[in-house]
């Protein structure tokens, strides 16, 4: 199993701290063998939990210019038409994916194209399913002009556990569908905003995989066969 680069430093120092704590206990608290064994067991669980959180599994990516691919692993929690105020200032179809702590937290480009807008917003840490988390929480906003023509906006949104959003894109960059555009450390939600005439291919409650699951098809002059 490959470990994502965002987790290597955290895992290294966590392992050192846990090893040091256990060695100190077994040396200076030897008479309390039961407690030491329980602490050692908890240490293993903590480290394995972090290890699975920062895993980076190999993916066979699915790409097509007029298809929107899931930007993250998780569960679809929102599909609705909303007013998007930050960039478009009009009605858009919103698709939101909730990432639980056991999901892979890599975020991927849902389409290929040119980044026309990027902004980082510091903010709060409301639970990811809170209606205001999309506008109140720490987040990034990325708008890409897709190869098929339509513009697509997507956001990384931090949740109650997430305390750091990492991104690898900037305005003017050319991005490829399925490639990593960021990582949410202990984090929690991605919103995608597409034109209202976009055909959604998923349902509320459906589990999706980043880089693989088709979540929508953009309306273009020359639609694909999907």
Buried (B, 14 or more C-beta within 10 A) or exposed (E): EEEBEBBEEBBEEBBEEBEEEBEEBBEEEEEEEEEBEEBBEEBEEEBEEBBEBBBBEEBEBBBBBBBBBBBBBBBBBBBEEBEBEBBBEEEBBBBBBBBEBEBBBBBBBBBBBBBBBBEEBEBBBBEBBBEEBBBBBBBBBBBBBBBBBBBBBBBBBBBBBBEEBBBEBEEEBEBBBBBBBBBBBBBBBBBBBBBEEBBBBBEEEBEBBBBBBBBBBBBBEEEEEE
